[in-house]
């Protein structure tokens, strides 16, 4: 989708340069601008948007992270690069009195679904089973006072069947980013290998994925993943993607170096 600023009577270009780069090598650059944004009847004047003059992405990005991660230039955690931050849409909703808390909930629908839902300022209790849990956000940048992103601690992965679980990967703890914009999970090599073994999948060097049958015979029905003691069950079939070159399925978990 493209945006033509000349068609908007409320558009303002701040002329401040803006750019972003992502883990998958996609990115964009352009300028930070302001315009009236309306979502679900909530109209926010002078909301900040980035208008990209160049991008190699096919989708638009709706930034809803912490303020420290909404910057005009890419945040560099290694150098501690400082860049100008700006209030994103959830913050603007709170400032304009549409919501009471700077929060949102995501519901991604089914695996085959083409659309999902985002709810600002609350939680739709009909969209989950079990109970909600609280987990601390980890600040992995010691020189920054508040966390710039949704990083939490992952400390256990179990195989679960009919409510009974057995360890798959234990005795570890490392920070992971909860990123709604990622198509695949990204985990260390040893962890991804253990998950692939549970499916009976083999490594495809050319595609750089583990792959196998789309209907594997399994002795478990879900992965029980623990984030700082808060356990989340992920159905086994939700991590299969029909993208393998041999007509089968891949394990939708990529190997990350860090």
N, C-alpha and C positions, 0 to 999 in steps of 0.2 A: 504494500500500500504506500502511495506517495502523498505528500502534503504540499499544497500550493499556498504559501503564506499570503499571496496577493488576494486570495479569496476571503481572507479573514479581516474583519474591520477592527478586531481587538488584538491583533498580532503585534508584538514588539520584539525587535532583535537587540539583545544587550550588547552584541558584538564581542562578547567574551568567548574565546575559543573553548571547544569541548571535544574530548575524545575518550574512547574506551576500547580496551582489548580484553578478549576472553580466553579461557584456557584452551578452547578448541581452535584458536588462531583467527576467529572471526572478530570483527571490530568495526568501528565507525569513527568519523570525526566531522565536526561542523561547528555550530555556534549554540550557545545557551540563549534561549528565547523565552518569552512570556506570552500566554494567550489564555482565553477562557476555556476551561475544560469542564464538560458536563458528563457525569456518569450516573445512571440511575436516578436522574432528576436532581442531583446535587451539582450545582453550577459553581465553580470556583474561578473567580476572576484573577488575572495576573498570575496564574499558575506557571511554574517553570517547566519548560520542555526543551529537549535538545533536538535541533533540526540538523540532520546529517547531510552534508554535501557529498560524502562518499561513504559507502558501506559495502561489505561483502556478505551481509546477512540478508535473508529473505523475509524475516519477521521483524516486527516492531518490538521494542523492549519497553515494558512498563516498570519503571524503577520504584520498588516499594521497600527498600532496605533501610538500615539505620542512616541517619543524617551523615555520619562520618563516611559512609560509602556512596553518598550522592554527591559526587564531586565533578568539577569541570574538566579535570584531567584524571587519568587512571591513577588510582591509589597505589603507591609503591611501598609495600610493606618492608622491603629490604633497606631502602634508603630513608624511609620515613618522609617521603616527599609530601609536602603540604600543598593542598590546593583548595580553592574556594568551594565551600559546601553550600547547598541550597535546600529549602524545604520541599520535599516531594509531595505527591498527591495525598497520602494519608496524613502527613503533618498539616497540610493546608486544610484538609477536612476538619481536623481538630481545631485549628486556629479560627476557622470560620464558623464553628459551632455545630457542624453536621454530626459529629461523633464525639463521644466522651473520652475515648482512649485512642492513642495512636496504635492501632492494631488492625489485623486483617486475618481472614481465614480463606484457605484455598480448598476447593473441591474439584478434583480433576475428572470426575465422571468415570465411565468404564474404560477399559483398555482400548476399545474400538471407538470411543466417543471422540468427536471432533471439537467439542466445546466443554468448558468447565465453568465454575463460578468463583467469583471472589467477593467476599463480604467484608466491608470495612466497618471497624468498630465493634465487632461482636463475633459470636460463634453460632452456627446452626447445629443444634444438638441432634438433629435428625440425620446428620451426614456422617456419623461415626458410631461405632460400637465400643462398649467398655467405658472406661472413665478417662477423662483428660488428666494428663500429668504435667508437672512443671519440671523443667530441666534448666540448669544454669547455662548461660551463654559464656563462652570462654574467650578471653582476650589474649590472642597469641602474639600481639605486638606490645611488648612491655613498655615501650616509650609513649604509648597512647593511653589517655586516661579512661576512655570508654570504648567498648568493642565496635569496630566498624562493620562487622558482618555476623551472620547467624552461624557461628562456629560452636559446636557442642562436642562433648567427649563420647566417643564410641568405645565401649569396653567389653562387649560380648556378642557373639552370634551363635545361636543355637538352631538345631533342626527340631521342628515341632510337629507332632502327629497326634491328633485327637486330644490336645491339651497336655500331652506329655512331651517334654523336651530333652534333648541330649546335646552336649557341647559339640560345636563344630570348630569354632575359633575362640579360645579363652586366654586369660592371663595376658591381656594387652590393654592398652589405653592410648588412643591417639585422637587428636582433634579432627573433626570432619565438618565440612561446610554443608549446611542444608540449603540447597540452591534450587529454586523452583524452575529455573531456566535450563537446567541440564537434562538432556535426553536420556543419559545413562548414569548409573552410579559409577563412581570412580573410587577404587579401593586398592590397597597394596597387593603386590603379586601373590604372596602367600595366601592371603584371604580369598582372592578371586579364584586361585587354584583349588582351594578347599571347597568352595561353592560349586565349581565346575565338576569336581569329582563326585559331588552329591547327585548331580544330574547324569553322570556318566558321559560328560562332554569331553571332546578333545580339542586341542589348540590348533587353530588354522593360522599359520604364519603369514599367509598372503593377506587375509582380511583382518588379522590382528584381533581376533575374537575366539572365544571358546564356542564350539557349535556341536549340534547333535540333533536328535529327533525332537519334533515339536510335541510329541506325545510320549515322553519318557516314562518308564515304569519307576515310580518313586516310593520310598518307604517313609516319606514325610509329606506334609501338606503345606507347610509354611516355614519361613525363617523367622525366628524370634530374635530381634535385634534390641540390644540394651544401650540406651543413651543415658549415662549417669544414673543408672538404675531404673529409668523409665523404659518399659518394654513395649515394643511395637511389633505386631505380627504382620508379615508381608507374604501373601499367598505365593506359593512356588511358581504358579503359571504366570504371575505378573512380571516375572523377570525374564521371560522368553520373548524374543523378537523374531518375526519371520523374515529375516534378512540374509540368511546364510547363502553363500554362492552355490551350495549343493542342493538347494531347495528345502533344507531343514530350517532349524531355528538357531539363533545365537543366544548366548547368555548376555543379557543387557547390562553387564557390569564390566567396565573397562579397567585396565591396569594403570595405576598412576605411579609415577616415580617417587612422589613424596606423599 
